[in-house]
Amino acid sequence: MSGPVIQGWCPGAHRPMAAADGLVVRMRPALGQITPAQARGIADLALRFGTGLIELTSRANLQLRGVADHAGLMLALDGLGLIDADPAFEARRNITLTPFRAAGGREEQIAAALEQALRDPGLASLPGKFGFVVDTGAVRRLAATSGDIRLEAAGGDLVVRADGSDTGMAVASISDAVEAAVALARWFLGSGGVGADGRGRMARHLASTPLPEALKGAAQPNAPEVPARPGFHDGLALFAAPFGQMAAQDLRALADTAPESLRVTPWRMLALPGLRHMPALPEGHELIVSPDDPRLRVLACTGAPGCPQASVETRQLAARLAPYLPDGELLHVSGCAKGCAHPARATVTLVGRAGKFDLIRDGAPWGSPDQTGLAPETLTDMIR
């Protein structure tokens, strides 16, 4: 039996991905944020064109599942100002910003200038998963976030660093930072970073092809900070979507609460700036508002029936198991061995296979299982 199929690219708006429950259509909001009006519009479109759920991705994007009328959805997204007219540009506009930033400040200026630079047709062959991270604060909030070229800070100075290199190039201005980032992208393309299959990541490329000294630099970026958790932090109210999915009515509730644009984070959370405390939401909402919620220690992919590669349901099982997971442990419920939700090790990993689960302790989904053929109803005792 063949293994799971690795697509090697991410869905977009112009290029949706087919799934068992319909098309997956991803939106990449400009500057990593949506207005309250756009948020309400997305909630309405989720109900009109999709499953009624909005997914938050680890790349700070939003996506709808179960879409049948792609053309109709595209017209609606265009009306909301959520897609770019150029499909090729939108596909490579993979920029993740820290939500801990000042409106109109340095991070947003960098991202806006970088978006313009990425319109260059000479960068059209960048792989679909190649991305940029803008994280120029006093601490690095996005140190664990996937990205190939990282725009950071050393003290208060800007640093541009290739992922996989410990040091980066110190630059004097925002324009210099964008120029350096583009130079790294051009080097990646010119030095064979993209394989014959169109895939490629910077860190993997650096493992076999050293950076030129001029692009490596000697600046050490600021220290990393652990990712934020739900709650109120430094002027931001953070709300997590359980297992990456948010109901349309919950997105609308956040839009009605937000005094300004909502920021999309790579932690499957939405951040609301401009507040002085954690706002109350309508009774019955399913958002995670507490940093101690046990669901934060469980990761789960789409699973069956939405994913054609999964033979097991995942998210309902994850919600049922979360309260029984011991403190300090991480549980990953994966529909197949590909491990989309968490391509890394976890304390306990459950991998679907032929309608049942394999259990892997302290390993990744593709590792050797400690137990096989477990029925879902037996798993509670297994993870206690």
MOMOTA-V219494 format. One line per field, one symbol per residue. ss: DSSP state (A for helix, B for strand, O for the rest). A space follows every 50 residues. Layout:
# MOMOTA-V219494
ss=???
This chain:
# MOMOTA-V219494
ss=OOOOOOOOOOOOOOOOBBBOOBBBBBBOOAAABBOAAAAAAAAAAAAAAO OOBBBBOOOOOBBBBBBOOAAAAAAAAAAOOOOOOOAAAAAAOOBBBOOO OOOOOAAAAAAAAAAAAOOOAAAOOOOOOOOBBBOOOOOBOOOOOOOOBB BBBBOOBBBBBBOOOOBBBBBOOAAAAAAAAAAAAAAAAAOOOOOOOOOO OAAAAAOOOOOOAAAAOOBBOOOBOOOOOOBBBOOBBBBBOAAABBBAAA AAAAAAAOOOOBBBOOOOBBBBBOOOOOOOOOOOOOOBOOOOOAAAABBB OOOOOOOOOOOOOOAAAAAAAAOOOOOOOOBBBBOOOOOOOOOOOBBBBB BBBOOBBBBBBBBOOOOOOOBBBBOAAAAAAAAO
